Amino acid sequence: MNKYEPVKFTPIAVPRIWGGHSLKSWFDTDTDQPIGEYWVVSSHPHGTSVVEQGAFKGKTLNDLVREHPEAYLGDSPQPRFPLLIKFIEAAQDLSVQVHPDDEYARRVESDFGKTEAWYVLDCPDDGRVIYGHQFKSRQEYMQAVEEKRVKPYLEYVPISPGRLVFVPSRTLHALLAGTMVLEIQQTSDVTYRVYDWDRVDEHGRSRELHVEKAADVLLYGPQPTPFPAAQEITAANGMRGSRLVSCPYFTIDKWNLQSGRHSLEHGRKGNPDIVIVTNGQGTLHWPDGDMPLSRGDAVIVPATLSDYAVSCAGEIEMIRVFY
């Protein structure tokens, strides 16, 4: 018998001024506040996941990593669990922002940088996000900020449900109103705001901007490509899979499973998988047990399990992440 089992965590609901109310039903969240983020896997001190059920109920993800690194951490680029998984609901436009890379974040913030990816769950028919900019230099950026002319320099790209947007560190970006995404990112909470649409709170105060630090880390010149080419990885026996992106920090696969039971192998031997359900419901199976799966669930499958499987009566869509 393997003493390690897949673990699911209690979602952490994070109120945001730009948040909404639609995702509350996914996570049984009872509050009048607008919720912008639901952290479903996190080892960050700003919000640490706690196991919801099973043998490790009440343990934090950091407890599991410290006590059982062979199962719940493996070969990691960070001493803590290196990925933070969250669902985001943007009822209003998010601030235009940028994240530093590892080198800058470690030197200036004593944290890690933040490369991220968004899997689009929902958006308006004409949905788009801010991605990149036209500033040719730091000087041009600083002058635009001083003259309050940031908006004309912003670049937009169209999005649609089921599409993945890859956002490397140093890329200027923002989710816009009406967009819901699953975000996979490095474990980091360092954000530099460049522009916040001239919003103020109930006291007439605007949120802090981080103009100088953003100037330090912004990528000038050619901008990254937002849409990596997906690669089919399997299509047989009611199981269709595609690799949406692979980078030094994470690999993201999408699985669409039809009725039946489907075996899965770990993305990287010796490291855990993270399985996130984006639509439908089913059951996760392993040699010593099983666990119901429904929309919004995120499960860490320990590296020590030789195999696992997912069954469903209808259809289930999952995102599988590994590092």
Beta strands, then each sheet from edge to edge (+ up, - down):
strand 1: 7-8
strand 2: 12-20
strand 3: 35-41
strand 4: 43-44
strand 5: 47-48
strand 6: 83-90
strand 7: 96-98
strand 8: 116-122
strand 9: 128-133
strand 10: 154-158
strand 11: 164-167
strand 12: 173-174
strand 13: 179-186
strand 14: 192-195
strand 15: 231-236
strand 16: 239-246
strand 17: 251-264
strand 18: 273-286
strand 19: 289-294
strand 20: 298-301
strand 21: 308-322
sheet 1: 1+ 20- 18+ 19-
sheet 2: 1+ 20- 18+ 21- 17+ 16- 15+
sheet 3: 2+ 3- 6+ 13- 8+ 11-
sheet 4: 4+ 5-
sheet 5: 7+ 14-
sheet 6: 10+ 9- 12+
end
